[in-house]
Amino acid sequence: MIGSIAGDVIGSIFEHNPTKSRDFSLLTTESTYTDDTVLTVAIAEAILTRQPYEKTMKHFGRQFPYAGYGMSFFQWLQAEESEPYFSWGNGSAMRVSPVGFAFDNMDRVLAEAKKSATVTHNHPEGIKGAQATALSIYLARTGSSKERIRNVIQNRFGYNLSRTLDAIRPSYSFDVSCQGSVPESIIAFLESESVEDAIRNAISLGGDSDTMACIAGGIAQAFYGKLPEDLERQVRMRLPDMFLDVIDRFSERFDW
């Protein structure tokens, strides 16, 4: 899942300053983790400890309350109860990458992705976005070709993955919906040649950069393997020890 976290950290400085270029510095002094990373780590912790997803999400979220959560999620985070709020936002997809890495068959990946989404994002599009992201990661890490990934995701979820980044980029703008950002993030991976390339592709669309790079980066890591050592080192330098502990335990357990 470090590919997802790298995408979040690299994309963080472009979330409110979008770019349509692929030519930018990967990391600057202002590059940081956001809510995408906090909640990705929370999902990983839930899988490792077999705790409910909502419990670890609230545990981590409340310890890092200024990570850039959406208003509805922030209200959910602070509430005594844990009722979902029918969201179709891409928050369900940005945090789901550990599911794609941890479970060993398609049905289980889809079931767990839905389970992780519905604690907040119980809208059909919110569930679909999480499932499509997790399934892409599962397929990528188990040896599927890009063409098979494209076909399976298109056929199962109805996303149009036949578009190109060059066709999408000119008119694309900030979109936090699953239906308006998950397909584009998957295309950013499909047109890539490396993890870094996928992250650059996602950011260059000029949308919800940290989340789209998080989604694309997770799939790319599953497909291409480990990040370059220097990039991973620089990303890890920007993370709290609490996150690194979860990441390392998760990597050891699931060989990533």
Rosetta blueprint (number, residue, H / E / L):
1 M L
2 I H
3 G H
4 S H
5 I H
6 A H
7 G H
8 D H
9 V H
10 I H
11 G H
12 S H
13 I H
14 F H
15 E L
16 H L
17 N L
18 P L
19 T L
20 K L
21 S L
22 R L
23 D L
24 F L
25 S L
26 L L
27 L L
28 T L
29 T L
30 E L
31 S L
32 T L
33 Y L
34 T L
35 D H
36 D H
37 T H
38 V H
39 L H
40 T H
41 V H
42 A H
43 I H
44 A H
45 E H
46 A H
47 I H
48 L H
49 T H
50 R L
51 Q L
52 P L
53 Y H
54 E H
55 K H
56 T H
57 M H
58 K H
59 H H
60 F H
61 G H
62 R H
63 Q H
64 F L
65 P L
66 Y L
67 A L
68 G L
69 Y L
70 G L
71 M H
72 S H
73 F H
74 F H
75 Q H
76 W H
77 L H
78 Q H
79 A L
80 E L
81 E L
82 S L
83 E L
84 P L
85 Y L
86 F L
87 S L
88 W L
89 G E
90 N L
91 G H
92 S H
93 A H
94 M H
95 R L
96 V L
97 S H
98 P H
99 V H
100 G H
101 F H
102 A H
103 F L
104 D L
105 N L
106 M H
107 D H
108 R H
109 V H
110 L H
111 A H
112 E H
113 A H
114 K H
115 K H
116 S H
117 A H
118 T H
119 V L
120 T L
121 H L
122 N L
123 H L
124 P H
125 E H
126 G H
127 I H
128 K H
129 G H
130 A H
131 Q H
132 A H
133 T H
134 A H
135 L H
136 S H
137 I H
138 Y H
139 L H
140 A H
141 R H
142 T L
143 G L
144 S L
145 S L
146 K H
147 E H
148 R H
149 I H
150 R H
151 N H
152 V H
153 I H
154 Q H
155 N H
156 R H
157 F H
158 G L
159 Y L
160 N L
161 L L
162 S L
163 R L
164 T L
165 L H
166 D H
167 A H
168 I H
169 R H
170 P H
171 S H
172 Y L
173 S L
174 F L
175 D L
176 V L
177 S E
178 C L
179 Q L
180 G L
181 S L
182 V H
183 P H
184 E H
185 S H
186 I H
187 I H
188 A H
189 F H
190 L H
191 E L
192 S L
193 E L
194 S L
195 V H
196 E H
197 D H
198 A H
199 I H
200 R H
201 N H
202 A H
203 I H
204 S L
205 L L
206 G L
207 G L
208 D L
209 S H
210 D H
211 T H
212 M H
213 A H
214 C H
215 I H
216 A H
217 G H
218 G H
219 I H
220 A H
221 Q H
222 A H
223 F H
224 Y H
225 G L
226 K L
227 L L
228 P L
229 E H
230 D H
231 L H
232 E H
233 R H
234 Q H
235 V H
236 R H
237 M L
238 R L
239 L L
240 P L
241 D H
242 M H
243 F H
244 L H
245 D H
246 V H
247 I H
248 D H
249 R H
250 F H
251 S H
252 E H
253 R H
254 F H
255 D L
256 W L
